[in-house]
Amino acid sequence: MNSIISSYKKNQKGIILILLASICTTVGQYMWKLSAMHNIPYILIGFLFYAVGAVGMIIALKYGSFSVIHPMMSMGYVFTIIVSYLLLKESIGVEKIIGVMLIMLGVAFIGIGDE
């Protein structure tokens, strides 16, 4: 248990930043999806969020182990499923729920594995 707490403390700032970056890239991609239904401003807003996410990822990598921080970008898949369900009213089947749970489990195992 001490190694888990130690790993989190060591990478805490990087983990928080990478999760925020992942949320920004998800919002950027959502805006791009909306741009197909609307117009150019959504594309530009999407690029803005995606750029903020990319810069956030670069900064996050400064504050933690690469082997812990970078795989956490896969949480973007989790955020995408949530956005798809809540905002786009897409159906989420059992397979997607299992996939999301496996991603979250994998991210947790990677996060606690930093010695």
C-alpha positions in Angstrom: 0.0 0.0 0.0 2.9 2.3 0.7 4.2 1.9 -2.8 0.9 2.9 -4.2 0.8 6.1 -2.1 4.4 6.8 -2.9 3.8 6.4 -6.6 0.8 8.7 -6.6 2.6 11.4 -4.6 5.6 11.2 -6.9 3.4 11.7 -10.0 0.4 13.6 -8.6 0.8 16.8 -10.5 1.5 15.0 -13.7 -1.5 12.7 -13.3 -3.8 15.7 -12.7 -2.4 17.6 -15.7 -2.6 14.6 -18.0 -6.2 13.9 -17.1 -7.1 17.6 -17.7 -5.2 17.4 -21.0 -7.2 14.3 -21.9 -10.4 16.0 -21.2 -9.4 19.0 -23.4 -8.5 16.7 -26.3 -11.9 14.9 -25.9 -13.7 18.3 -25.9 -11.7 19.3 -29.0 -12.8 16.1 -30.8 -16.4 16.6 -29.7 -16.2 20.1 -31.3 -14.9 18.6 -34.5 -17.9 16.2 -34.5 -20.2 19.1 -34.1 -18.5 20.9 -36.9 -19.8 18.3 -39.3 -23.3 19.3 -38.3 -22.7 23.0 -38.0 -19.9 25.2 -39.3 -16.3 26.5 -39.1 -16.3 28.0 -35.6 -16.7 24.6 -34.1 -13.6 23.4 -36.0 -11.6 26.4 -34.6 -12.9 25.8 -31.1 -12.0 22.1 -31.5 -8.4 23.0 -32.5 -8.1 25.4 -29.5 -9.1 22.7 -27.0 -6.9 20.1 -28.8 -4.0 22.5 -28.6 -4.5 23.2 -24.9 -4.6 19.4 -24.4 -1.4 18.9 -26.3 0.4 21.7 -24.3 -1.1 20.2 -21.1 0.3 16.8 -22.0 3.8 18.3 -22.6 3.7 20.0 -19.2 2.3 16.9 -17.5 5.2 14.8 -18.7 7.5 17.2 -16.9 6.0 16.3 -13.6 6.0 12.5 -13.5 7.4 9.3 -14.9 6.8 8.9 -18.7 5.7 5.3 -18.1 3.0 6.4 -15.7 1.9 9.7 -17.2 1.6 8.9 -21.0 -0.6 5.8 -20.7 -3.1 7.9 -18.7 -3.9 9.7 -21.9 -5.9 6.6 -22.7 -8.5 7.9 -20.2 -9.6 10.0 -23.2 -11.4 6.9 -24.4 -13.3 6.8 -21.1 -14.2 10.5 -21.4 -15.2 10.0 -25.0 -17.7 7.3 -24.1 -19.2 9.6 -21.4 -19.5 12.5 -23.9 -20.9 10.2 -26.5 -23.6 9.0 -24.1 -24.5 12.3 -22.4 -24.2 14.8 -25.3 -24.6 12.8 -28.5 -27.2 10.3 -27.0 -25.2 7.4 -28.4 -26.1 4.0 -27.0 -23.4 2.3 -24.8 -23.5 -1.5 -24.9 -22.1 -3.9 -22.4 -19.0 -4.4 -24.6 -18.1 -0.7 -24.3 -18.7 -0.7 -20.6 -16.4 -3.6 -20.2 -13.8 -2.0 -22.4 -14.0 1.3 -20.4 -13.6 -0.7 -17.1 -10.6 -2.5 -18.5 -9.0 0.8 -19.6 -9.5 2.2 -16.1 -8.1 -0.9 -14.5 -5.1 -0.8 -16.8 -4.5 2.8 -16.0 -4.7 2.1 -12.3 -2.2 -0.7 -12.5 0.2 1.3 -14.6 -0.2 4.2 -12.1 0.6 2.1 -9.1 3.5 0.3 -10.7 6.0 3.2 -10.5 8.8 2.3 -8.2 
